[in-house]
Amino acid sequence: MNKIILFAVILIVLFGLFTWSPWISKSYAENRVVSTFEEIQKEIIDGCGFNCSGCGVKESHKALFGYYVTIEYACGLLPWDSPEFHQVSEIFVSFLGTVHGL
């Protein structure tokens, strides 16, 4: 009986730790999203990037099991650099450090 209680307590502590995920900081999540995005786009000739006015990480906030990071970027050849041509995406960085939503 004591082993079952100990196992349940350990599971609850681990679940709480994964939910909180203190090892994923705001700066780590933002850098992970930017580097993953750039890695995906580097082989595409006319791909997407942050080389536009106001582009980059716009916002990030803690969530259960990780962070949500909002990025603004532009794709393709733009007639001029205007926010109407920019795209916004919300990307999730999990407690494992994996990036989801790109």
PDB file as gemmi writes it, atoms N, CA and C in Angstrom:
CRYST1    1.000    1.000    1.000  90.00  90.00  90.00 P 1                      
ATOM      1  N   MET A   1       0.818  -1.199   0.000  1.00  0.00           N  
ATOM      2  CA  MET A   1       0.000   0.000   0.000  1.00  0.00           C  
ATOM      3  C   MET A   1       0.860   1.261   0.000  1.00  0.00           C  
ATOM      4  N   ASN A   2       1.928   1.242   0.791  1.00  0.00           N  
ATOM      5  CA  ASN A   2       2.811   2.404   0.862  1.00  0.00           C  
ATOM      6  C   ASN A   2       3.501   2.672  -0.474  1.00  0.00           C  
ATOM      7  N   LYS A   3       3.824   1.610  -1.209  1.00  0.00           N  
ATOM      8  CA  LYS A   3       4.459   1.782  -2.516  1.00  0.00           C  
ATOM      9  C   LYS A   3       3.508   2.439  -3.508  1.00  0.00           C  
ATOM     10  N   ILE A   4       2.240   2.112  -3.423  1.00  0.00           N  
ATOM     11  CA  ILE A   4       1.243   2.715  -4.317  1.00  0.00           C  
ATOM     12  C   ILE A   4       1.102   4.199  -4.011  1.00  0.00           C  
ATOM     13  N   ILE A   5       1.061   4.541  -2.733  1.00  0.00           N  
ATOM     14  CA  ILE A   5       0.947   5.954  -2.339  1.00  0.00           C  
ATOM     15  C   ILE A   5       2.193   6.715  -2.768  1.00  0.00           C  
ATOM     16  N   LEU A   6       3.362   6.136  -2.552  1.00  0.00           N  
ATOM     17  CA  LEU A   6       4.607   6.779  -2.959  1.00  0.00           C  
ATOM     18  C   LEU A   6       4.643   6.980  -4.474  1.00  0.00           C  
ATOM     19  N   PHE A   7       4.234   5.971  -5.215  1.00  0.00           N  
ATOM     20  CA  PHE A   7       4.187   6.072  -6.676  1.00  0.00           C  
ATOM     21  C   PHE A   7       3.223   7.171  -7.118  1.00  0.00           C  
ATOM     22  N   ALA A   8       2.057   7.257  -6.477  1.00  0.00           N  
ATOM     23  CA  ALA A   8       1.071   8.294  -6.814  1.00  0.00           C  
ATOM     24  C   ALA A   8       1.615   9.685  -6.509  1.00  0.00           C  
ATOM     25  N   VAL A   9       2.291   9.837  -5.391  1.00  0.00           N  
ATOM     26  CA  VAL A   9       2.873  11.139  -5.029  1.00  0.00           C  
ATOM     27  C   VAL A   9       3.949  11.532  -6.037  1.00  0.00           C  
ATOM     28  N   ILE A  10       4.785  10.592  -6.420  1.00  0.00           N  
ATOM     29  CA  ILE A  10       5.832  10.878  -7.407  1.00  0.00           C  
ATOM     30  C   ILE A  10       5.214  11.281  -8.740  1.00  0.00           C  
ATOM     31  N   LEU A  11       4.166  10.584  -9.162  1.00  0.00           N  
ATOM     32  CA  LEU A  11       3.483  10.948 -10.411  1.00  0.00           C  
ATOM     33  C   LEU A  11       2.886  12.348 -10.344  1.00  0.00           C  
ATOM     34  N   ILE A  12       2.279  12.691  -9.225  1.00  0.00           N  
ATOM     35  CA  ILE A  12       1.687  14.025  -9.071  1.00  0.00           C  
ATOM     36  C   ILE A  12       2.768  15.097  -9.104  1.00  0.00           C  
ATOM     37  N   VAL A  13       3.884  14.858  -8.439  1.00  0.00           N  
ATOM     38  CA  VAL A  13       4.992  15.821  -8.438  1.00  0.00           C  
ATOM     39  C   VAL A  13       5.557  15.980  -9.848  1.00  0.00           C  
ATOM     40  N   LEU A  14       5.766  14.879 -10.552  1.00  0.00           N  
ATOM     41  CA  LEU A  14       6.280  14.958 -11.922  1.00  0.00           C  
ATOM     42  C   LEU A  14       5.305  15.675 -12.846  1.00  0.00           C  
ATOM     43  N   PHE A  15       4.024  15.397 -12.718  1.00  0.00           N  
ATOM     44  CA  PHE A  15       3.016  16.075 -13.530  1.00  0.00           C  
ATOM     45  C   PHE A  15       3.034  17.576 -13.265  1.00  0.00           C  
ATOM     46  N   GLY A  16       3.111  17.955 -11.995  1.00  0.00           N  
ATOM     47  CA  GLY A  16       3.190  19.375 -11.645  1.00  0.00           C  
ATOM     48  C   GLY A  16       4.452  20.022 -12.183  1.00  0.00           C  
ATOM     49  N   LEU A  17       5.555  19.310 -12.126  1.00  0.00           N  
ATOM     50  CA  LEU A  17       6.816  19.839 -12.639  1.00  0.00           C  
ATOM     51  C   LEU A  17       6.764  20.015 -14.150  1.00  0.00           C  
ATOM     52  N   PHE A  18       6.221  19.049 -14.874  1.00  0.00           N  
ATOM     53  CA  PHE A  18       6.096  19.168 -16.329  1.00  0.00           C  
ATOM     54  C   PHE A  18       5.130  20.276 -16.710  1.00  0.00           C  
ATOM     55  N   THR A  19       4.061  20.432 -15.928  1.00  0.00           N  
ATOM     56  CA  THR A  19       3.102  21.498 -16.197  1.00  0.00           C  
ATOM     57  C   THR A  19       3.757  22.860 -16.016  1.00  0.00           C  
ATOM     58  N   TRP A  20       4.538  23.008 -14.983  1.00  0.00           N  
ATOM     59  CA  TRP A  20       5.205  24.270 -14.681  1.00  0.00           C  
ATOM     60  C   TRP A  20       6.391  24.494 -15.612  1.00  0.00           C  
ATOM     61  N   SER A  21       7.142  23.460 -15.918  1.00  0.00           N  
ATOM     62  CA  SER A  21       8.330  23.461 -16.790  1.00  0.00           C  
ATOM     63  C   SER A  21       9.242  24.671 -16.574  1.00  0.00           C  
ATOM     64  N   PRO A  22       9.865  24.762 -15.390  1.00  0.00           N  
ATOM     65  CA  PRO A  22      10.712  25.922 -15.086  1.00  0.00           C  
ATOM     66  C   PRO A  22      11.985  25.993 -15.927  1.00  0.00           C  
ATOM     67  N   TRP A  23      12.389  24.909 -16.566  1.00  0.00           N  
ATOM     68  CA  TRP A  23      13.598  24.915 -17.385  1.00  0.00           C  
ATOM     69  C   TRP A  23      13.372  25.568 -18.748  1.00  0.00           C  
ATOM     70  N   ILE A  24      12.129  25.848 -19.113  1.00  0.00           N  
ATOM     71  CA  ILE A  24      11.835  26.565 -20.357  1.00  0.00           C  
ATOM     72  C   ILE A  24      11.596  28.027 -19.992  1.00  0.00           C  
ATOM     73  N   SER A  25      12.593  28.862 -20.238  1.00  0.00           N  
ATOM     74  CA  SER A  25      12.460  30.290 -19.933  1.00  0.00           C  
ATOM     75  C   SER A  25      11.900  31.028 -21.146  1.00  0.00           C  
ATOM     76  N   LYS A  26      11.511  32.264 -20.924  1.00  0.00           N  
ATOM     77  CA  LYS A  26      10.962  33.084 -22.004  1.00  0.00           C  
ATOM     78  C   LYS A  26      11.996  33.268 -23.116  1.00  0.00           C  
ATOM     79  N   SER A  27      13.221  33.604 -22.747  1.00  0.00           N  
ATOM     80  CA  SER A  27      14.256  33.832 -23.764  1.00  0.00           C  
ATOM     81  C   SER A  27      14.598  32.538 -24.508  1.00  0.00           C  
ATOM     82  N   TYR A  28      14.630  31.399 -23.799  1.00  0.00           N  
ATOM     83  CA  TYR A  28      14.903  30.128 -24.460  1.00  0.00           C  
ATOM     84  C   TYR A  28      13.820  29.813 -25.484  1.00  0.00           C  
ATOM     85  N   ALA A  29      12.550  29.989 -25.092  1.00  0.00           N  
ATOM     86  CA  ALA A  29      11.434  29.698 -26.001  1.00  0.00           C  
ATOM     87  C   ALA A  29      11.487  30.597 -27.233  1.00  0.00           C  
ATOM     88  N   GLU A  30      11.738  31.890 -27.035  1.00  0.00           N  
ATOM     89  CA  GLU A  30      11.810  32.820 -28.166  1.00  0.00           C  
ATOM     90  C   GLU A  30      12.960  32.463 -29.099  1.00  0.00           C  
ATOM     91  N   ASN A  31      14.135  32.199 -28.536  1.00  0.00           N  
ATOM     92  CA  ASN A  31      15.294  31.834 -29.362  1.00  0.00           C  
ATOM     93  C   ASN A  31      15.071  30.514 -30.087  1.00  0.00           C  
ATOM     94  N   ARG A  32      14.422  29.579 -29.434  1.00  0.00           N  
ATOM     95  CA  ARG A  32      14.150  28.270 -30.052  1.00  0.00           C  
ATOM     96  C   ARG A  32      13.211  28.411 -31.247  1.00  0.00           C  
ATOM     97  N   VAL A  33      12.178  29.262 -31.114  1.00  0.00           N  
ATOM     98  CA  VAL A  33      11.241  29.485 -32.216  1.00  0.00           C  
ATOM     99  C   VAL A  33      11.942  30.166 -33.383  1.00  0.00           C  
ATOM    100  N   VAL A  34      12.712  31.214 -33.105  1.00  0.00           N  
ATOM    101  CA  VAL A  34      13.398  31.945 -34.179  1.00  0.00           C  
ATOM    102  C   VAL A  34      14.390  31.039 -34.896  1.00  0.00           C  
ATOM    103  N   SER A  35      15.190  30.286 -34.147  1.00  0.00           N  
ATOM    104  CA  SER A  35      16.188  29.427 -34.795  1.00  0.00           C  
ATOM    105  C   SER A  35      15.532  28.302 -35.595  1.00  0.00           C  
ATOM    106  N   THR A  36      14.458  27.727 -35.090  1.00  0.00           N  
ATOM    107  CA  THR A  36      13.751  26.675 -35.826  1.00  0.00           C  
ATOM    108  C   THR A  36      13.106  27.231 -37.085  1.00  0.00           C  
ATOM    109  N   PHE A  37      12.484  28.403 -36.984  1.00  0.00           N  
ATOM    110  CA  PHE A  37      11.862  29.046 -38.141  1.00  0.00           C  
ATOM    111  C   PHE A  37      12.909  29.327 -39.223  1.00  0.00           C  
ATOM    112  N   GLU A  38      14.039  29.910 -38.825  1.00  0.00           N  
ATOM    113  CA  GLU A  38      15.096  30.217 -39.792  1.00  0.00           C  
ATOM    114  C   GLU A  38      15.692  28.949 -40.390  1.00  0.00           C  
ATOM    115  N   GLU A  39      15.817  27.899 -39.604  1.00  0.00           N  
ATOM    116  CA  GLU A  39      16.346  26.622 -40.103  1.00  0.00           C  
ATOM    117  C   GLU A  39      15.419  26.028 -41.162  1.00  0.00           C  
ATOM    118  N   ILE A  40      14.118  26.109 -40.935  1.00  0.00           N  
ATOM    119  CA  ILE A  40      13.150  25.588 -41.904  1.00  0.00           C  
ATOM    120  C   ILE A  40      13.192  26.387 -43.200  1.00  0.00           C  
ATOM    121  N   GLN A  41      13.361  27.690 -43.109  1.00  0.00           N  
ATOM    122  CA  GLN A  41      13.275  28.572 -44.270  1.00  0.00           C  
ATOM    123  C   GLN A  41      14.591  28.743 -45.031  1.00  0.00           C  
ATOM    124  N   LYS A  42      15.712  28.287 -44.491  1.00  0.00           N  
ATOM    125  CA  LYS A  42      17.009  28.601 -45.104  1.00  0.00           C  
ATOM    126  C   LYS A  42      17.208  27.981 -46.490  1.00  0.00           C  
ATOM    127  N   GLU A  43      16.599  26.861 -46.786  1.00  0.00           N  
ATOM    128  CA  GLU A  43      16.769  26.209 -48.084  1.00  0.00           C  
ATOM    129  C   GLU A  43      15.754  26.674 -49.127  1.00  0.00           C  
ATOM    130  N   ILE A  44      14.788  27.485 -48.712  1.00  0.00           N  
ATOM    131  CA  ILE A  44      13.755  27.970 -49.625  1.00  0.00           C  
ATOM    132  C   ILE A  44      14.229  29.280 -50.238  1.00  0.00           C  
ATOM    133  N   ILE A  45      14.285  29.338 -51.559  1.00  0.00           N  
ATOM    134  CA  ILE A  45      14.842  30.501 -52.249  1.00  0.00           C  
ATOM    135  C   ILE A  45      14.060  31.771 -51.952  1.00  0.00           C  
ATOM    136  N   ASP A  46      12.763  31.721 -52.065  1.00  0.00           N  
ATOM    137  CA  ASP A  46      11.934  32.903 -51.838  1.00  0.00           C  
ATOM    138  C   ASP A  46      11.024  32.650 -50.640  1.00  0.00           C  
ATOM    139  N   GLY A  47      11.625  32.230 -49.544  1.00  0.00           N  
ATOM    140  CA  GLY A  47      10.851  31.825 -48.377  1.00  0.00           C  
ATOM    141  C   GLY A  47      10.479  32.983 -47.473  1.00  0.00           C  
ATOM    142  N   CYS A  48      10.203  32.653 -46.254  1.00  0.00           N  
ATOM    143  CA  CYS A  48       9.769  33.627 -45.260  1.00  0.00           C  
ATOM    144  C   CYS A  48      10.945  34.017 -44.373  1.00  0.00           C  
ATOM    145  N   GLY A  49      10.827  35.197 -43.759  1.00  0.00           N  
ATOM    146  CA  GLY A  49      11.884  35.648 -42.872  1.00  0.00           C  
ATOM    147  C   GLY A  49      11.461  36.827 -42.023  1.00  0.00           C  
ATOM    148  N   PHE A  50      12.387  37.242 -41.174  1.00  0.00           N  
ATOM    149  CA  PHE A  50      12.150  38.351 -40.258  1.00  0.00           C  
ATOM    150  C   PHE A  50      12.766  39.649 -40.758  1.00  0.00           C  
ATOM    151  N   ASN A  51      13.217  39.672 -42.013  1.00  0.00           N  
ATOM    152  CA  ASN A  51      13.887  40.846 -42.570  1.00  0.00           C  
ATOM    153  C   ASN A  51      12.849  41.846 -43.088  1.00  0.00           C  
ATOM    154  N   CYS A  52      12.002  42.323 -42.196  1.00  0.00           N  
ATOM    155  CA  CYS A  52      10.983  43.310 -42.544  1.00  0.00           C  
ATOM    156  C   CYS A  52      10.750  44.204 -41.327  1.00  0.00           C  
ATOM    157  N   SER A  53      10.178  45.339 -41.559  1.00  0.00           N  
ATOM    158  CA  SER A  53       9.958  46.311 -40.496  1.00  0.00           C  
ATOM    159  C   SER A  53       8.939  45.790 -39.482  1.00  0.00           C  
ATOM    160  N   GLY A  54       9.343  45.708 -38.227  1.00  0.00           N  
ATOM    161  CA  GLY A  54       8.446  45.253 -37.174  1.00  0.00           C  
ATOM    162  C   GLY A  54       8.314  43.753 -37.058  1.00  0.00           C  
ATOM    163  N   CYS A  55       9.094  43.008 -37.824  1.00  0.00           N  
ATOM    164  CA  CYS A  55       8.985  41.546 -37.781  1.00  0.00           C  
ATOM    165  C   CYS A  55       9.863  40.969 -36.677  1.00  0.00           C  
ATOM    166  N   GLY A  56       9.541  39.765 -36.271  1.00  0.00           N  
ATOM    167  CA  GLY A  56      10.270  39.073 -35.217  1.00  0.00           C  
ATOM    168  C   GLY A  56       9.310  38.569 -34.163  1.00  0.00           C  
ATOM    169  N   VAL A  57       9.827  38.382 -32.973  1.00  0.00           N  
ATOM    170  CA  VAL A  57       8.995  37.925 -31.861  1.00  0.00           C  
ATOM    171  C   VAL A  57       8.165  39.099 -31.369  1.00  0.00           C  
ATOM    172  N   LYS A  58       6.867  38.920 -31.329  1.00  0.00           N  
ATOM    173  CA  LYS A  58       5.962  39.988 -30.901  1.00  0.00           C  
ATOM    174  C   LYS A  58       5.554  39.828 -29.442  1.00  0.00           C  
ATOM    175  N   GLU A  59       5.334  38.601 -29.027  1.00  0.00           N  
ATOM    176  CA  GLU A  59       4.831  38.354 -27.673  1.00  0.00           C  
ATOM    177  C   GLU A  59       5.122  36.910 -27.303  1.00  0.00           C  
ATOM    178  N   SER A  60       5.298  36.671 -26.028  1.00  0.00           N  
ATOM    179  CA  SER A  60       5.415  35.294 -25.556  1.00  0.00           C  
ATOM    180  C   SER A  60       4.834  35.218 -24.148  1.00  0.00           C  
ATOM    181  N   HIS A  61       4.177  34.116 -23.871  1.00  0.00           N  
ATOM    182  CA  HIS A  61       3.602  33.942 -22.541  1.00  0.00           C  
ATOM    183  C   HIS A  61       3.626  32.471 -22.137  1.00  0.00           C  
ATOM    184  N   LYS A  62       3.755  32.276 -20.838  1.00  0.00           N  
ATOM    185  CA  LYS A  62       3.803  30.937 -20.260  1.00  0.00           C  
ATOM    186  C   LYS A  62       2.435  30.277 -20.386  1.00  0.00           C  
ATOM    187  N   ALA A  63       2.450  28.993 -20.675  1.00  0.00           N  
ATOM    188  CA  ALA A  63       1.229  28.197 -20.762  1.00  0.00           C  
ATOM    189  C   ALA A  63       1.493  26.860 -20.071  1.00  0.00           C  
ATOM    190  N   LEU A  64       0.460  26.064 -19.929  1.00  0.00           N  
ATOM    191  CA  LEU A  64       0.659  24.734 -19.369  1.00  0.00           C  
ATOM    192  C   LEU A  64       1.579  23.934 -20.282  1.00  0.00           C  
ATOM    193  N   PHE A  65       2.570  23.320 -19.717  1.00  0.00           N  
ATOM    194  CA  PHE A  65       3.524  22.467 -20.428  1.00  0.00           C  
ATOM    195  C   PHE A  65       4.426  23.221 -21.401  1.00  0.00           C  
ATOM    196  N   GLY A  66       4.619  24.539 -21.258  1.00  0.00           N  
ATOM    197  CA  GLY A  66       5.545  25.253 -22.131  1.00  0.00           C  
ATOM    198  C   GLY A  66       5.249  26.724 -22.286  1.00  0.00           C  
ATOM    199  N   TYR A  67       5.556  27.248 -23.472  1.00  0.00           N  
ATOM    200  CA  TYR A  67       5.395  28.666 -23.808  1.00  0.00           C  
ATOM    201  C   TYR A  67       4.717  28.807 -25.157  1.00  0.00           C  
ATOM    202  N   TYR A  68       3.919  29.856 -25.299  1.00  0.00           N  
ATOM    203  CA  TYR A  68       3.406  30.279 -26.600  1.00  0.00           C  
ATOM    204  C   TYR A  68       4.196  31.504 -27.021  1.00  0.00           C  
ATOM    205  N   VAL A  69       4.704  31.490 -28.248  1.00  0.00           N  
ATOM    206  CA  VAL A  69       5.467  32.609 -28.796  1.00  0.00           C  
ATOM    207  C   VAL A  69       4.772  33.075 -30.068  1.00  0.00           C  
ATOM    208  N   THR A  70       4.483  34.368 -30.151  1.00  0.00           N  
ATOM    209  CA  THR A  70       3.854  34.949 -31.335  1.00  0.00           C  
ATOM    210  C   THR A  70       4.929  35.633 -32.167  1.00  0.00           C  
ATOM    211  N   ILE A  71       5.005  35.263 -33.451  1.00  0.00           N  
ATOM    212  CA  ILE A  71       5.995  35.862 -34.348  1.00  0.00           C  
ATOM    213  C   ILE A  71       5.288  36.540 -35.519  1.00  0.00           C  
ATOM    214  N   GLU A  72       5.949  37.568 -36.035  1.00  0.00           N  
ATOM    215  CA  GLU A  72       5.478  38.246 -37.246  1.00  0.00           C  
ATOM    216  C   GLU A  72       6.582  38.124 -38.284  1.00  0.00           C  
ATOM    217  N   TYR A  73       6.205  37.770 -39.501  1.00  0.00           N  
ATOM    218  CA  TYR A  73       7.182  37.550 -40.564  1.00  0.00           C  
ATOM    219  C   TYR A  73       6.553  37.879 -41.907  1.00  0.00           C  
ATOM    220  N   ALA A  74       7.394  37.950 -42.934  1.00  0.00           N  
ATOM    221  CA  ALA A  74       6.913  38.200 -44.295  1.00  0.00           C  
ATOM    222  C   ALA A  74       7.463  37.114 -45.209  1.00  0.00           C  
ATOM    223  N   CYS A  75       6.704  36.804 -46.255  1.00  0.00           N  
ATOM    224  CA  CYS A  75       7.093  35.756 -47.198  1.00  0.00           C  
ATOM    225  C   CYS A  75       7.122  36.299 -48.623  1.00  0.00           C  
ATOM    226  N   GLY A  76       8.057  35.781 -49.401  1.00  0.00           N  
ATOM    227  CA  GLY A  76       8.123  36.122 -50.822  1.00  0.00           C  
ATOM    228  C   GLY A  76       8.656  37.516 -51.078  1.00  0.00           C  
ATOM    229  N   LEU A  77       8.601  37.895 -52.346  1.00  0.00           N  
ATOM    230  CA  LEU A  77       9.018  39.239 -52.742  1.00  0.00           C  
ATOM    231  C   LEU A  77       7.868  40.199 -52.483  1.00  0.00           C  
ATOM    232  N   LEU A  78       8.133  41.210 -51.695  1.00  0.00           N  
ATOM    233  CA  LEU A  78       7.101  42.173 -51.337  1.00  0.00           C  
ATOM    234  C   LEU A  78       7.219  43.413 -52.215  1.00  0.00           C  
ATOM    235  N   PRO A  79       6.087  43.978 -52.672  1.00  0.00           N  
ATOM    236  CA  PRO A  79       6.150  45.212 -53.449  1.00  0.00           C  
ATOM    237  C   PRO A  79       6.734  46.353 -52.612  1.00  0.00           C  
ATOM    238  N   TRP A  80       6.401  46.387 -51.340  1.00  0.00           N  
ATOM    239  CA  TRP A  80       6.997  47.311 -50.385  1.00  0.00           C  
ATOM    240  C   TRP A  80       6.771  46.718 -49.000  1.00  0.00           C  
ATOM    241  N   ASP A  81       7.552  47.190 -48.051  1.00  0.00           N  
ATOM    242  CA  ASP A  81       7.469  46.640 -46.705  1.00  0.00           C  
ATOM    243  C   ASP A  81       6.322  47.300 -45.954  1.00  0.00           C  
ATOM    244  N   SER A  82       5.194  46.645 -45.960  1.00  0.00           N  
ATOM    245  CA  SER A  82       4.002  47.150 -45.298  1.00  0.00           C  
ATOM    246  C   SER A  82       3.427  46.046 -44.411  1.00  0.00           C  
ATOM    247  N   PRO A  83       2.919  46.399 -43.241  1.00  0.00           N  
ATOM    248  CA  PRO A  83       2.352  45.381 -42.346  1.00  0.00           C  
ATOM    249  C   PRO A  83       1.207  44.574 -42.960  1.00  0.00           C  
ATOM    250  N   GLU A  84       0.577  45.094 -43.993  1.00  0.00           N  
ATOM    251  CA  GLU A  84      -0.515  44.335 -44.613  1.00  0.00           C  
ATOM    252  C   GLU A  84      -0.018  43.063 -45.298  1.00  0.00           C  
ATOM    253  N   PHE A  85       1.277  43.009 -45.619  1.00  0.00           N  
ATOM    254  CA  PHE A  85       1.858  41.822 -46.251  1.00  0.00           C  
ATOM    255  C   PHE A  85       2.469  40.857 -45.228  1.00  0.00           C  
ATOM    256  N   HIS A  86       2.490  41.233 -43.959  1.00  0.00           N  
ATOM    257  CA  HIS A  86       3.096  40.401 -42.923  1.00  0.00           C  
ATOM    258  C   HIS A  86       2.118  39.329 -42.455  1.00  0.00           C  
ATOM    259  N   GLN A  87       2.675  38.256 -41.942  1.00  0.00           N  
ATOM    260  CA  GLN A  87       1.876  37.168 -41.380  1.00  0.00           C  
ATOM    261  C   GLN A  87       2.231  37.017 -39.905  1.00  0.00           C  
ATOM    262  N   VAL A  88       1.270  36.588 -39.121  1.00  0.00           N  
ATOM    263  CA  VAL A  88       1.473  36.385 -37.687  1.00  0.00           C  
ATOM    264  C   VAL A  88       1.109  34.940 -37.352  1.00  0.00           C  
ATOM    265  N   SER A  89       1.981  34.286 -36.590  1.00  0.00           N  
ATOM    266  CA  SER A  89       1.728  32.904 -36.169  1.00  0.00           C  
ATOM    267  C   SER A  89       2.010  32.768 -34.683  1.00  0.00           C  
ATOM    268  N   GLU A  90       1.241  31.906 -34.043  1.00  0.00           N  
ATOM    269  CA  GLU A  90       1.480  31.587 -32.640  1.00  0.00           C  
ATOM    270  C   GLU A  90       2.060  30.180 -32.574  1.00  0.00           C  
ATOM    271  N   ILE A  91       3.252  30.071 -32.019  1.00  0.00           N  
ATOM    272  CA  ILE A  91       4.013  28.830 -31.991  1.00  0.00           C  
ATOM    273  C   ILE A  91       4.129  28.363 -30.541  1.00  0.00           C  
ATOM    274  N   PHE A  92       4.049  27.053 -30.327  1.00  0.00           N  
ATOM    275  CA  PHE A  92       4.150  26.485 -28.985  1.00  0.00           C  
ATOM    276  C   PHE A  92       5.490  25.791 -28.812  1.00  0.00           C  
ATOM    277  N   VAL A  93       6.164  26.078 -27.703  1.00  0.00           N  
ATOM    278  CA  VAL A  93       7.395  25.379 -27.327  1.00  0.00           C  
ATOM    279  C   VAL A  93       7.055  24.529 -26.108  1.00  0.00           C  
ATOM    280  N   SER A  94       7.184  23.218 -26.257  1.00  0.00           N  
ATOM    281  CA  SER A  94       6.772  22.299 -25.194  1.00  0.00           C  
ATOM    282  C   SER A  94       7.826  22.211 -24.096  1.00  0.00           C  
ATOM    283  N   PHE A  95       7.477  21.537 -23.015  1.00  0.00           N  
ATOM    284  CA  PHE A  95       8.408  21.353 -21.899  1.00  0.00           C  
ATOM    285  C   PHE A  95       9.614  20.511 -22.297  1.00  0.00           C  
ATOM    286  N   LEU A  96       9.526  19.826 -23.423  1.00  0.00           N  
ATOM    287  CA  LEU A  96      10.665  19.061 -23.944  1.00  0.00           C  
ATOM    288  C   LEU A  96      11.576  19.910 -24.821  1.00  0.00           C  
ATOM    289  N   GLY A  97      11.158  21.149 -25.128  1.00  0.00           N  
ATOM    290  CA  GLY A  97      11.936  22.027 -25.993  1.00  0.00           C  
ATOM    291  C   GLY A  97      11.599  21.871 -27.457  1.00  0.00           C  
ATOM    292  N   THR A  98      10.569  21.102 -27.779  1.00  0.00           N  
ATOM    293  CA  THR A  98      10.169  20.934 -29.174  1.00  0.00           C  
ATOM    294  C   THR A  98       9.249  22.073 -29.595  1.00  0.00           C  
ATOM    295  N   VAL A  99       9.335  22.434 -30.874  1.00  0.00           N  
ATOM    296  CA  VAL A  99       8.573  23.554 -31.420  1.00  0.00           C  
ATOM    297  C   VAL A  99       7.422  22.998 -32.248  1.00  0.00           C  
ATOM    298  N   HIS A 100       6.213  23.494 -31.992  1.00  0.00           N  
ATOM    299  CA  HIS A 100       5.012  23.013 -32.675  1.00  0.00           C  
ATOM    300  C   HIS A 100       4.257  24.188 -33.275  1.00  0.00           C  
ATOM    301  N   GLY A 101       3.843  24.049 -34.531  1.00  0.00           N  
ATOM    302  CA  GLY A 101       3.034  25.073 -35.168  1.00  0.00           C  
ATOM    303  C   GLY A 101       3.723  25.776 -36.311  1.00  0.00           C  
ATOM    304  N   LEU A 102       4.907  25.311 -36.689  1.00  0.00           N  
ATOM    305  CA  LEU A 102       5.603  25.911 -37.835  1.00  0.00           C  
ATOM    306  C   LEU A 102       5.359  25.086 -39.066  1.00  0.00           C  
TER     307      LEU A 102                                                      
END                                                                             
